[in-house]
Amino acid sequence: METLGLFAIFFGLLVLGAPIIVCLGLSSAFYIFMAGVPMAVVPQKVFSGMDSFVLLTLPGFILAGGLMNGGDITRRIIDFSNSLFGNIRGGLGFANVGGSLIFGGISGTAVADTASIGSVMIPGMARNGYDKPFAAAVTAASSTIGPIIPPSLPMIIAGSLTGISIGRMFLAGAIPGLLLAAGMMLTCYLIALKKGYPRHGWVGFPKLFHDFKSALWAILLTFIILFGITGGVFTPTEASMVAVLYALVVGLFVYKGLTPRSIVELIFDAAKLSASLMLLIGVSNLFGWVLTSERIPQAIASYILSITENKFLILLILNLLLLIVGTFMETIAALVILFPTLLAIAVGVDVDPVHFGIIAVLNLMIGLTTPPMGICLFVASSISKVPVMEVVRAIIPFLICNLCVLLLVTYLPFLSLWLPNLIMGE
C-alpha cells in the first residue's frame, strides 16, 4: 500500500507539472508517514544527501560559469566560432555547435548552454537566412555537449555518489564530447546542402587570430581545471575555487565586463541555483532511501539480470531505461536515485565504472532534447518563439546523430577510457 501510494503521488504530481523536488519530497513524506517511520528521518536523510565534501564543487563551478558569462564570454566565443566556420555552407550551424563545445566547458550544464548560446545564435541565424526551427534544434541538440566536456556538474554528482574518480570522468568525457560535436557539424552540413543555407566569405587569418585571442581566456579555463585535477595540483573542490578566482580576474581585468554590482548579482544567482541543486540532491537522497527500504533497486537489478546476462544486451537495456528517465526527470535527481543501482548492474557484467558513468551522463543529456518532455526543447522553443512541435521535427536528425554517438561510446569503451588511462594510468 505504501509503495503504491509512493509511486501514485510521484507520477501524479509529475504529470500535473509539479517541480521534481515537490514530486520527490511529497511522495517520500507520504510513504514515511504511512509506514509509521518517525518523521525525523526526513531531515536526517535530506542532510546526509547534501553532506559531501565533493559537492562543494557545485557552487564553485556555478559561480565561475556565471562570472565568465557575465564578463561578455558568450559573445566572444560565438565571434571566434563564426570566424572559424563562417565560410562553410551552413557555417552558423557549425558556429553554434562550436560555441556549445567551448561554452560547455565553462557552464557544465545543458540548460545554461541552450539559454546562453541560443539567445545570441538563434536570432542571428534567423537574420542570416536560416529557418528558425533549424536554429532552435541545433541549439538544443548541441547543448548535450556541455555536461560531457569538463567541468561537468552531472559527472561531479555521479562521482560523489559512488566514489568514482571525478578527474578520470572529466578526461573520459573529452573524446565522446568531440565526437558529438563532429557528428552534429556533419549533420548541419548535410541539412545546409539540402536546404541551400548560406555561407559567408573567409574572414582572413588576422580576424580569426584576433577572435581566437579574445576567446582564449575562456578556452584556457577548461584546460586549467582538467589538467590541474588530473595532474594532482588540486582536488576537484579546490579546482572550483581556482576557477572562481580565474573567472573573477579575467572578467575584471581582461574582458572588463564585470562590475562590483554585477559580481554581487552573480554571487546571489549562483547561491540560489546552488541551494536549489543541493536541496534537490538531498530530497533525491530521501527518495532513494525509501526505494532502498523497499528493495526496489535490487528488484530492478534482479529483473534485468533475469532477462539476460549478456553484457551487450544489458547495456542496451540500461541505455533505453536512462533515455526514458532522462526525458521525464531532472538529470541530478535521476543520477541520485538510479545511478548507484545501475552502476552495480553494469559492474556486475564487467563494465568499467568510469565508462558507465559517461554512458549514463550522455544518456541523460540526450534525454533533455528528446520529445515529449525534454526541457532543452522548451527552452529553445521559448527563445526562438517557434512551436515546440516544429523544434521536435527539426531536431530528429540531430537526435539520430547523438544516438549513433551514444552507441559508439557504449560499445567501444576505449573511446572513453583511452585518455584517462593514458594520463592517469590504468
Secondary structure, DSSP 8 states (H G I E B T S, - for coil): -HHHHHHHHHHHHHHTT--HHHHHHHHHHHHHHHTT--TTHHHHHHHHHH--SGGGHHHHHHHHHHHHHHTTHHHHHHHHHHHHHTTSTTHHHHHHHHHHHHHHHHH--HHHHHHHHHHHHHHHHHHTT--HHHHHHHHHHHGGGTTTSSS-HHHHHHHHHH---HHHHHHHTHHHHHHHHHHHHHHHHHHHHHHT--------HHHHHHHHHHHHHHHHHHHHHHHHHHTTSS-HHHHHHHHHHHHHHIIIIIS----HHHHHHHHHHHHHHHHHHHHHHHHHHHHHHHHHHTTHHHHHHHHHHHH---HHHHHHHHHHHHHHHHHHS-HHHHHHHHHHHHHHHHHHTT--HHHHHHHHHHHHHHHTTSTTT-HHHHHHHHHHT--HHHHHHHHHHHHHHHHHHHHHHHH-THHHHHHHHHHH--
